[in-house]
Amino acid sequence: MDSLAGAKEQLKERYAELSKHAQYQTVPESLALKLGVQFEVNEEWRGDRPRYPSILDYARQHAAKRILDVGANTGYFALSLAEDIPEAALTACELNSTHAEIIGLLAELGGYGNISVTDRPADLVNVDTFGTFDLALHLNILHHAGHDFDKALVPDREAFMDYGVEYLKRFAKTTTRMVFQMGYNWGGNKQLPLVPVKDQEGKVRFTVQLMEKAGWTIEHVAIARPGTGTFPVEYEVISLAELLAHSDVQAYLIQRYGEVVWSEFYQRPLWFCKASV
């Protein structure tokens, strides 16, 4: 690499390339300050910074030293964790070659020697072949099965639950704990909902059923609420038992967090899970 200026231009060029999941993530703040480059996103629509504190807390709580970020995009979470937990070894799994290159460039520029990047697809064939980890981030990938990968295995919405159960059963061979998030529109198509967008209780019941069948224990769940600080949205972590203690989960969520007014992305809970076997 000839110079920092040249590397920054290369990053800008790569980030400008358009694809289905392009321009989703910012650069971690400390790295952005160091490099003098940032890629802004509309955090009223979606964002990673509001989700990160609870993910970092979970990783630290369980002393995670081997962390896998599946579908790492441009590396916000992997890079952030590499800095905040320098003793951990991070593996960023990213099939998009441009995004994988961005992660590699940012890791090199930031001096993060504890990140490796793989382009192995996180499909059903490969989901248990990444090695063994203490913690994996599996964020907003699974609902794309049948569209972006494993098309023959998930021909319609009705096939999704059985596929998801088998997928997550196999993934339990890879990691002890998982931070999981999914969209509830199959393939991201609003015309093909797995659960109606405003049915918050339905999302809870659907995900609990999915995890129980797949052999995972949900330890906590994080729900988005209006932000009180830097971000328009923040996440509050509560126990699953507390959530399910209410006979009308939908009413409880509305009472606690108010009527949902933000984007579909922020209506996806974060699930903190432990493999049961």
Secondary structure, DSSP 8 states (H G I E B T S, - for coil): ---HHHHHHHHHHHHH---TT-S-----HHHHHHHT------TTT--STTTHHHHHHHHHHTT--EEEEET-TT-HHHHHHHHHSTTSEEEEE---HHHHHHHHHHHHHHT-TTEEEE----STTTTT-S--EEEEEEES-GGGBTTTB-TTT--SGGGHHHHHHHHHHHHTTTEEEEEEE--SBGGG-TTSBSS-TT-HHHHHHHHHHHHHHHTEEEEEEEEEEE-SSSSSEEEEEEEHHHHHTSS-HHHHHHHHH-S--S-SGGGS-EEEEEE--
